[in-house]
Every structure is written in C-alpha cells, then in structure tokens.
Amino acid sequence: MISENIERVEKLREAIKNHPMCGRYEESGSKITVVYPDGDFLTHGCRARFPSKAKSMQSVLDVMERHWMESYP
C-alpha cells in the first residue's frame, strides 16, 4: 500500500512537470503550486492543498489540463 502511494505520487509529479502548462513547479508538503509559462492564458498558474499529496497533485493536473484545453479557441 505505501509503495503504491509512493509510485502514484512519483507518476503524478512527473506528469505535472512534463505537462506543457508547467513553467515552474513548487512542492511544499502537500501544497502543490504550478506557475504557467508565458503565453495567452487566462490565469498564471494553479495551486492545491489537500491532506493527501496525491490528491493535491491530481487536482493540479486536472486544472492544468482544463486550462490547457481552454487556451485553444
């Protein structure tokens, strides 16, 4: 169970860092912050803080993907 959680967090971290919307990645405990690269985006980034690091990361990844899709007309 613990090893599965560690693996899930690592996969989510890599997915966030490799996403086109990730200009800068910051992680402090379960608080995850992503600053978007320069571009025509409605927001400059996203942040999540849940008790679970994996839940925070999944939330950030979902928001990044939504913002990425919304950036195309």
N, CA, C and O atoms as a GROMACS GRO file, in nm:
protein
  292
    1MET      N    1   0.083  -0.120   0.000
    1MET     CA    2   0.000   0.000   0.000
    1MET      C    3   0.087   0.126   0.000
    1MET      O    4   0.064   0.216  -0.080
    2ILE      N    5   0.184   0.132   0.088
    2ILE     CA    6   0.271   0.250   0.094
    2ILE      C    7   0.350   0.264  -0.035
    2ILE      O    8   0.363   0.374  -0.088
    3SER      N    9   0.404   0.154  -0.085
    3SER     CA   10   0.482   0.160  -0.209
    3SER      C   11   0.394   0.202  -0.327
    3SER      O   12   0.441   0.269  -0.418
    4GLU      N   13   0.266   0.162  -0.326
    4GLU     CA   14   0.175   0.203  -0.432
    4GLU      C   15   0.150   0.353  -0.426
    4GLU      O   16   0.144   0.420  -0.530
    5ASN      N   17   0.135   0.407  -0.306
    5ASN     CA   18   0.116   0.551  -0.290
    5ASN      C   19   0.238   0.629  -0.336
    5ASN      O   20   0.226   0.732  -0.402
    6ILE      N   21   0.356   0.580  -0.300
    6ILE     CA   22   0.480   0.646  -0.342
    6ILE      C   23   0.491   0.645  -0.494
    6ILE      O   24   0.527   0.746  -0.555
    7GLU      N   25   0.460   0.533  -0.555
    7GLU     CA   26   0.465   0.522  -0.700
    7GLU      C   27   0.364   0.616  -0.766
    7GLU      O   28   0.395   0.680  -0.867
    8ARG      N   29   0.244   0.624  -0.710
    8ARG     CA   30   0.141   0.714  -0.765
    8ARG      C   31   0.186   0.860  -0.757
    8ARG      O   32   0.169   0.935  -0.853
    9VAL      N   33   0.243   0.900  -0.644
    9VAL     CA   34   0.291   1.038  -0.628
    9VAL      C   35   0.402   1.067  -0.728
    9VAL      O   36   0.404   1.174  -0.789
   10GLU      N   37   0.495   0.973  -0.747
   10GLU     CA   38   0.604   0.994  -0.843
   10GLU      C   39   0.550   1.010  -0.986
   10GLU      O   40   0.597   1.096  -1.061
   11LYS      N   41   0.452   0.927  -1.022
   11LYS     CA   42   0.394   0.936  -1.157
   11LYS      C   43   0.320   1.068  -1.176
   11LYS      O   44   0.330   1.131  -1.282
   12LEU      N   45   0.246   1.112  -1.074
   12LEU     CA   46   0.175   1.239  -1.084
   12LEU      C   47   0.274   1.356  -1.092
   12LEU      O   48   0.254   1.449  -1.170
   13ARG      N   49   0.381   1.351  -1.013
   13ARG     CA   50   0.482   1.457  -1.016
   13ARG      C   51   0.543   1.469  -1.156
   13ARG      O   52   0.557   1.580  -1.209
   14GLU      N   53   0.578   1.356  -1.216
   14GLU     CA   54   0.635   1.358  -1.350
   14GLU      C   55   0.534   1.408  -1.453
   14GLU      O   56   0.571   1.483  -1.544
   15ALA      N   57   0.407   1.368  -1.440
   15ALA     CA   58   0.304   1.414  -1.533
   15ALA      C   59   0.287   1.565  -1.525
   15ALA      O   60   0.268   1.631  -1.627
   16ILE      N   61   0.293   1.618  -1.404
   16ILE     CA   62   0.281   1.763  -1.387
   16ILE      C   63   0.401   1.834  -1.448
   16ILE      O   64   0.386   1.928  -1.525
   17LYS      N   65   0.521   1.788  -1.413
   17LYS     CA   66   0.644   1.853  -1.461
   17LYS      C   67   0.658   1.846  -1.613
   17LYS      O   68   0.717   1.935  -1.674
   18ASN      N   69   0.604   1.741  -1.675
   18ASN     CA   70   0.614   1.724  -1.820
   18ASN      C   71   0.497   1.786  -1.896
   18ASN      O   72   0.497   1.785  -2.019
   19HIS      N   73   0.399   1.840  -1.826
   19HIS     CA   74   0.283   1.899  -1.892
   19HIS      C   75   0.324   2.031  -1.958
   19HIS      O   76   0.405   2.104  -1.902
   20PRO      N   77   0.269   2.062  -2.076
   20PRO     CA   78   0.305   2.187  -2.145
   20PRO      C   79   0.273   2.313  -2.064
   20PRO      O   80   0.330   2.419  -2.090
   21MET      N   81   0.182   2.303  -1.968
   21MET     CA   82   0.145   2.420  -1.888
   21MET      C   83   0.239   2.443  -1.768
   21MET      O   84   0.223   2.541  -1.696
   22CYS      N   85   0.334   2.355  -1.747
   22CYS     CA   86   0.421   2.368  -1.630
   22CYS      C   87   0.544   2.451  -1.665
   22CYS      O   88   0.636   2.404  -1.731
   23GLY      N   89   0.543   2.575  -1.618
   23GLY     CA   90   0.660   2.661  -1.634
   23GLY      C   91   0.751   2.649  -1.513
   23GLY      O   92   0.874   2.648  -1.526
   24ARG      N   93   0.690   2.641  -1.396
   24ARG     CA   94   0.766   2.624  -1.271
   24ARG      C   95   0.682   2.540  -1.175
   24ARG      O   96   0.562   2.562  -1.162
   25TYR      N   97   0.745   2.445  -1.110
   25TYR     CA   98   0.679   2.353  -1.018
   25TYR      C   99   0.734   2.374  -0.879
   25TYR      O  100   0.855   2.378  -0.859
   26GLU      N  101   0.643   2.388  -0.782
   26GLU     CA  102   0.683   2.403  -0.642
   26GLU      C  103   0.603   2.306  -0.558
   26GLU      O  104   0.482   2.289  -0.577
   27GLU      N  105   0.672   2.241  -0.465
   27GLU     CA  106   0.608   2.143  -0.379
   27GLU      C  107   0.655   2.168  -0.236
   27GLU      O  108   0.774   2.171  -0.208
   28SER      N  109   0.559   2.185  -0.147
   28SER     CA  110   0.589   2.204  -0.006
   28SER      C  111   0.489   2.120   0.073
   28SER      O  112   0.375   2.161   0.094
   29GLY      N  113   0.533   2.004   0.117
   29GLY     CA  114   0.441   1.912   0.182
   29GLY      C  115   0.334   1.869   0.084
   29GLY      O  116   0.365   1.818  -0.023
   30SER      N  117   0.208   1.890   0.120
   30SER     CA  118   0.100   1.855   0.028
   30SER      C  119   0.052   1.975  -0.053
   30SER      O  120  -0.044   1.963  -0.128
   31LYS      N  121   0.118   2.091  -0.038
   31LYS     CA  122   0.082   2.209  -0.118
   31LYS      C  123   0.162   2.206  -0.248
   31LYS      O  124   0.285   2.205  -0.248
   32ILE      N  125   0.089   2.205  -0.358
   32ILE     CA  126   0.149   2.199  -0.491
   32ILE      C  127   0.114   2.328  -0.565
   32ILE      O  128  -0.003   2.366  -0.571
   33THR      N  129   0.214   2.394  -0.621
   33THR     CA  130   0.194   2.516  -0.697
   33THR      C  131   0.260   2.500  -0.833
   33THR      O  132   0.374   2.454  -0.843
   34VAL      N  133   0.189   2.538  -0.938
   34VAL     CA  134   0.243   2.539  -1.073
   34VAL      C  135   0.223   2.678  -1.130
   34VAL      O  136   0.112   2.732  -1.129
   35VAL      N  137   0.332   2.736  -1.180
   35VAL     CA  138   0.326   2.864  -1.249
   35VAL      C  139   0.335   2.834  -1.398
   35VAL      O  140   0.425   2.763  -1.443
   36TYR      N  141   0.241   2.889  -1.473
   36TYR     CA  142   0.237   2.861  -1.616
   36TYR      C  143   0.345   2.939  -1.689
   36TYR      O  144   0.389   3.043  -1.642
   37PRO      N  145   0.388   2.888  -1.804
   37PRO     CA  146   0.485   2.962  -1.886
   37PRO      C  147   0.419   3.086  -1.945
   37PRO      O  148   0.296   3.098  -1.946
   38ASP      N  149   0.499   3.177  -1.993
   38ASP     CA  150   0.444   3.296  -2.060
   38ASP      C  151   0.358   3.252  -2.178
   38ASP      O  152   0.393   3.158  -2.249
   39GLY      N  153   0.248   3.321  -2.197
   39GLY     CA  154   0.157   3.287  -2.306
   39GLY      C  155   0.023   3.354  -2.286
   39GLY      O  156   0.005   3.432  -2.193
   40ASP      N  157  -0.069   3.323  -2.372
   40ASP     CA  158  -0.203   3.381  -2.367
   40ASP      C  159  -0.296   3.294  -2.284
   40ASP      O  160  -0.390   3.235  -2.337
   41PHE      N  161  -0.270   3.285  -2.156
   41PHE     CA  162  -0.352   3.205  -2.067
   41PHE      C  163  -0.431   3.297  -1.975
   41PHE      O  164  -0.382   3.402  -1.935
   42LEU      N  165  -0.554   3.256  -1.942
   42LEU     CA  166  -0.640   3.338  -1.857
   42LEU      C  167  -0.588   3.349  -1.715
   42LEU      O  168  -0.613   3.449  -1.648
   43THR      N  169  -0.516   3.250  -1.669
   43THR     CA  170  -0.458   3.253  -1.535
   43THR      C  171  -0.308   3.230  -1.545
   43THR      O  172  -0.258   3.189  -1.650
   44HIS      N  173  -0.238   3.258  -1.438
   44HIS     CA  174  -0.092   3.245  -1.440
   44HIS      C  175  -0.042   3.117  -1.375
   44HIS      O  176   0.078   3.091  -1.371
   45GLY      N  177  -0.135   3.036  -1.325
   45GLY     CA  178  -0.095   2.911  -1.262
   45GLY      C  179  -0.208   2.853  -1.181
   45GLY      O  180  -0.323   2.896  -1.191
   46CYS      N  181  -0.174   2.753  -1.100
   46CYS     CA  182  -0.274   2.690  -1.014
   46CYS      C  183  -0.205   2.634  -0.890
   46CYS      O  184  -0.084   2.613  -0.887
   47ARG      N  185  -0.286   2.612  -0.787
   47ARG     CA  186  -0.235   2.564  -0.659
   47ARG      C  187  -0.341   2.476  -0.594
   47ARG      O  188  -0.461   2.500  -0.608
   48ALA      N  189  -0.295   2.375  -0.524
   48ALA     CA  190  -0.387   2.289  -0.448
   48ALA      C  191  -0.319   2.248  -0.318
   48ALA      O  192  -0.197   2.231  -0.311
   49ARG      N  193  -0.402   2.234  -0.215
   49ARG     CA  194  -0.352   2.185  -0.087
   49ARG      C  195  -0.461   2.100  -0.022
   49ARG      O  196  -0.562   2.151   0.027
   50PHE      N  197  -0.437   1.972  -0.022
   50PHE     CA  198  -0.525   1.876   0.042
   50PHE      C  199  -0.440   1.798   0.143
   50PHE      O  200  -0.317   1.802   0.136
   51PRO      N  201  -0.502   1.729   0.237
   51PRO     CA  202  -0.423   1.648   0.331
   51PRO      C  203  -0.335   1.544   0.260
   51PRO      O  204  -0.229   1.508   0.310
   52SER      N  205  -0.380   1.496   0.145
   52SER     CA  206  -0.306   1.397   0.069
   52SER      C  207  -0.228   1.463  -0.044
   52SER      O  208  -0.284   1.539  -0.123
   53LYS      N  209  -0.098   1.435  -0.051
   53LYS     CA  210  -0.015   1.489  -0.158
   53LYS      C  211  -0.066   1.441  -0.294
   53LYS      O  212  -0.069   1.519  -0.390
   54ALA      N  213  -0.105   1.314  -0.303
   54ALA     CA  214  -0.155   1.260  -0.430
   54ALA      C  215  -0.282   1.333  -0.473
   54ALA      O  216  -0.300   1.360  -0.592
   55LYS      N  217  -0.370   1.363  -0.380
   55LYS     CA  218  -0.494   1.434  -0.414
   55LYS      C  219  -0.462   1.576  -0.461
   55LYS      O  220  -0.523   1.625  -0.555
   56SER      N  221  -0.367   1.642  -0.397
   56SER     CA  222  -0.326   1.776  -0.439
   56SER      C  223  -0.269   1.772  -0.580
   56SER      O  224  -0.303   1.855  -0.664
   57MET      N  225  -0.183   1.675  -0.606
   57MET     CA  226  -0.122   1.663  -0.738
   57MET      C  227  -0.225   1.632  -0.845
   57MET      O  228  -0.221   1.690  -0.954
   58GLN      N  229  -0.319   1.543  -0.816
   58GLN     CA  230  -0.422   1.510  -0.914
   58GLN      C  231  -0.509   1.631  -0.943
   58GLN      O  232  -0.548   1.654  -1.058
   59SER      N  233  -0.540   1.708  -0.841
   59SER     CA  234  -0.621   1.828  -0.859
   59SER      C  235  -0.548   1.929  -0.948
   59SER      O  236  -0.608   1.986  -1.040
   60VAL      N  237  -0.420   1.951  -0.921
   60VAL     CA  238  -0.341   2.045  -1.002
   60VAL      C  239  -0.334   1.995  -1.147
   60VAL      O  240  -0.352   2.074  -1.239
   61LEU      N  241  -0.310   1.868  -1.166
   61LEU     CA  242  -0.301   1.813  -1.302
   61LEU      C  243  -0.434   1.830  -1.376
   61LEU      O  244  -0.434   1.864  -1.495
   62ASP      N  245  -0.544   1.806  -1.310
   62ASP     CA  246  -0.676   1.824  -1.372
   62ASP      C  247  -0.699   1.969  -1.412
   62ASP      O  248  -0.750   1.995  -1.521
   63VAL      N  249  -0.663   2.062  -1.326
   63VAL     CA  250  -0.681   2.204  -1.356
   63VAL      C  251  -0.589   2.247  -1.470
   63VAL      O  252  -0.632   2.321  -1.559
   64MET      N  253  -0.464   2.201  -1.468
   64MET     CA  254  -0.371   2.234  -1.577
   64MET      C  255  -0.426   2.187  -1.712
   64MET      O  256  -0.421   2.260  -1.810
   65GLU      N  257  -0.476   2.066  -1.714
   65GLU     CA  258  -0.530   2.010  -1.838
   65GLU      C  259  -0.651   2.091  -1.885
   65GLU      O  260  -0.665   2.119  -2.005
   66ARG      N  261  -0.738   2.128  -1.792
   66ARG     CA  262  -0.855   2.209  -1.829
   66ARG      C  263  -0.811   2.345  -1.884
   66ARG      O  264  -0.863   2.390  -1.987
   67HIS      N  265  -0.718   2.410  -1.819
   67HIS     CA  266  -0.669   2.539  -1.867
   67HIS      C  267  -0.600   2.526  -2.002
   67HIS      O  268  -0.613   2.613  -2.088
   68TRP      N  269  -0.529   2.417  -2.021
   68TRP     CA  270  -0.462   2.392  -2.149
   68TRP      C  271  -0.565   2.380  -2.261
   68TRP      O  272  -0.548   2.440  -2.368
   69MET      N  273  -0.671   2.303  -2.237
   69MET     CA  274  -0.775   2.285  -2.338
   69MET      C  275  -0.852   2.415  -2.362
   69MET      O  276  -0.890   2.443  -2.476
   70GLU      N  277  -0.874   2.494  -2.257
   70GLU     CA  278  -0.946   2.622  -2.271
   70GLU      C  279  -0.863   2.727  -2.345
   70GLU      O  280  -0.919   2.825  -2.394
   71SER      N  281  -0.732   2.708  -2.354
   71SER     CA  282  -0.648   2.808  -2.420
   71SER      C  283  -0.657   2.801  -2.571
   71SER      O  284  -0.606   2.889  -2.641
   72TYR      N  285  -0.722   2.697  -2.623
   72TYR     CA  286  -0.741   2.684  -2.767
   72TYR      C  287  -0.883   2.725  -2.803
   72TYR      O  288  -0.979   2.684  -2.738
   73PRO      N  289  -0.895   2.809  -2.908
   73PRO     CA  290  -1.031   2.852  -2.948
   73PRO      C  291  -1.115   2.742  -3.008
   73PRO      O  292  -1.230   2.766  -3.045
   0.00000   0.00000   0.00000
